[in-house]
Amino acid sequence: MADAGSSISSAAPRRVAFEVLRAVSESDAYANLVLPDRLRSSGLSGRDAALTTELVYGTLRRSGSYDAIVTSCIDRPWSKVDRPIQDILRIGSHQLLGMDVPTHAAVATTVELAKTQVGRARAGFVNAVLRKVAARTYDDWVDVLATAGDSSPAERLALQHAHPVWLVHEFSDSLAAHDRDRDEVGDLLAADNRRPLVTLVARPGRCTRQELVDAGGRLGEWSSFAVVWPGGDPGTIAAVRQHRAGVQDEGSQLVTSALADADVSNGRDRERWLDMCAGPGGKAALLSAIASERGATLEAWEILPHRATLVRQAVGPNVTVRAVDASDPERLAGPHGSEGKFDRVLLDAPCSGTGALRRRPEARWRKQPSDLPDLVAGQRRLLANALRLVRPGGVVGYVTCSPLVAETSEVVESVLAERHDIELMDARRSLPPGMPDLGDGPAVQLWPHLHHTDAMYLALLRRGKN
Ligand SMILES: C[S@@+](CC[C@H](N)C(=O)[O-])C[C@H]1O[C@@H](n2cnc3c(N)ncnc32)[C@H](O)[C@@H]1O
């Protein structure tokens, strides 16, 4: 439960939180992009900014469960409630059930918000509903609704940890596929509801971890480039402003350095590396720093021109960045084709992003199972191309920020079924020695509840020598 601090009765954080929620509900905006802008333009800082952030992130994360609770308190379907009122009721519910705000303050401030945003008459409705919501704790609501609905264990977990039921099943399947106990899924769902620590990457040859520790950070848990930043805007750190360091999850750092460290056969002095799907450029920036240290060259491809521009800004002038479709067969064959050209290829594939739900509070409610077939088809095409772009003896790192079986092991298996010259390497060997809970291999699945990273998947595939 979050501490509401001294801003408990201040109107501005609630108004700004409401505006961000409106942008998310009406315009499909991303809270992590909209919120910093709104905080800046409204001049909120310190405790007010922290309260606004908690109101936005906490409300969005649990909105599916709050909707179910509120629905049980009203006599009409949730879909018949006007959308601005839905958002106000969600903010009120989060203060009542997910924060330490006293009941009278939570109700009074939300009713005030309603008066200014939707008028006095509808504020009366908000007041009546929130008084019913306030009658129980969150856990009691879960018990009551799960019992009344005769919920399955997965439905109860979904309500308790505020995830859609289909993701509870998917995560449980993925844990089982990696030889873990399905019962761990509750811990995984709970980890998705904790805000991740801000982790920095010290790009080798450009910045040392010591420089970031001297600036106030502490060493990260696993990656030899990672420094945890305890709080405050990382943009104030000189190395971050100068792109010598950046903000990057440790899981992303680990899969990137794992590809760089994997054994290629027939090594050559000046290796050629490719980041096939590079935008916005976090992994490319780390790869380019490692490549420079090892005398390798890096190319970065990205289909969306504006993202290719972000990659250029992230990697500096030594990397060739192309705004191209990496699944286009034209990129392979012909006199200008790239077939067999690269020693190492990183394919950080476009995916459901369900491994990074900690960072994108609204994402879990937006993703649908129906999104998966198109994503999987794209992932297969890209991986098949990656295996042609790499030279015999070279290595492809297939990475997703998703633990879903359909996007990870099934993609790898389906592509391997069409090629008999590919060896699946033991990716655990390219991760820090002694790192626990890496499963039986050969691919690796990282988990938020075990490794405190995003749920990144890594398979290393080596193309056989001709
Ligand atoms: C998961 S993101 C990569 C994140 C990136 N590696 C990083 O660490 O910042 C996938 C990227 O692939 C791009 N993409 C999708 N399809 C592509 C294609 N066919 N060819 C090249 N890039 C593609 C997307 O636009 C997106 O920027």
The ligand as an SDF file (V2000), in Angstrom:
LIG
                    3D

 27 29  0  0  0  0  0  0  0  0999 V2000
   11.1410   -4.9660  -29.0430 C   0  0  0  0  0  0  0  0  0  0  0  0
   11.4490   -3.5560  -29.9880 S   0  0  0  0  0  0  0  0  0  0  0  0
   13.2130   -3.4860  -29.9600 C   0  0  0  0  0  0  0  0  0  0  0  0
   13.7440   -2.7720  -28.7490 C   0  0  0  0  0  0  0  0  0  0  0  0
   15.2220   -2.4380  -28.8910 C   0  0  0  0  0  0  0  0  0  0  0  0
   16.0300   -3.6250  -29.1250 N   0  0  0  0  0  0  0  0  0  0  0  0
   15.7810   -1.7060  -27.6800 C   0  0  0  0  0  0  0  0  0  0  0  0
   16.3770   -2.3460  -26.8090 O   0  0  0  0  0  0  0  0  0  0  0  0
   15.5990   -0.4810  -27.5990 O   0  0  0  0  0  0  0  0  0  0  0  0
   11.1540   -4.1270  -31.6150 C   0  0  0  0  0  0  0  0  0  0  0  0
   11.4330   -3.0860  -32.6870 C   0  0  0  0  0  0  0  0  0  0  0  0
   11.3480   -3.7680  -33.9400 O   0  0  0  0  0  0  0  0  0  0  0  0
   10.8090   -2.8840  -34.8930 C   0  0  0  0  0  0  0  0  0  0  0  0
   10.3360   -3.7370  -36.0060 N   0  0  0  0  0  0  0  0  0  0  0  0
    9.1510   -4.3890  -36.1100 C   0  0  0  0  0  0  0  0  0  0  0  0
    9.1120   -5.0760  -37.2660 N   0  0  0  0  0  0  0  0  0  0  0  0
   10.2920   -4.8680  -37.8940 C   0  0  0  0  0  0  0  0  0  0  0  0
   10.8350   -5.3050  -39.1330 C   0  0  0  0  0  0  0  0  0  0  0  0
   10.1350   -6.1150  -39.9280 N   0  0  0  0  0  0  0  0  0  0  0  0
   12.0620   -4.8810  -39.4840 N   0  0  0  0  0  0  0  0  0  0  0  0
   12.7800   -4.0550  -38.6620 C   0  0  0  0  0  0  0  0  0  0  0  0
   12.3130   -3.5990  -37.4810 N   0  0  0  0  0  0  0  0  0  0  0  0
   11.0790   -4.0120  -37.0950 C   0  0  0  0  0  0  0  0  0  0  0  0
    9.7430   -2.1600  -34.1250 C   0  0  0  0  0  0  0  0  0  0  0  0
    9.3950   -0.9510  -34.7660 O   0  0  0  0  0  0  0  0  0  0  0  0
   10.4370   -1.9560  -32.7700 C   0  0  0  0  0  0  0  0  0  0  0  0
   11.1140   -0.7300  -32.7570 O   0  0  0  0  0  0  0  0  0  0  0  0
  1  2  1  0
  2  3  1  0
  2 10  1  0
  3  4  1  0
  4  5  1  0
  5  6  1  0
  5  7  1  0
  7  8  2  0
  7  9  1  0
 10 11  1  0
 11 12  1  0
 11 26  1  0
 12 13  1  0
 13 14  1  0
 13 24  1  0
 14 15  1  0
 14 23  1  0
 15 16  2  0
 16 17  1  0
 17 18  1  0
 17 23  2  0
 18 19  1  0
 18 20  2  0
 20 21  1  0
 21 22  2  0
 22 23  1  0
 24 25  1  0
 24 26  1  0
 26 27  1  0
M  CHG  2   2   1   9  -1
M  END
$$$$
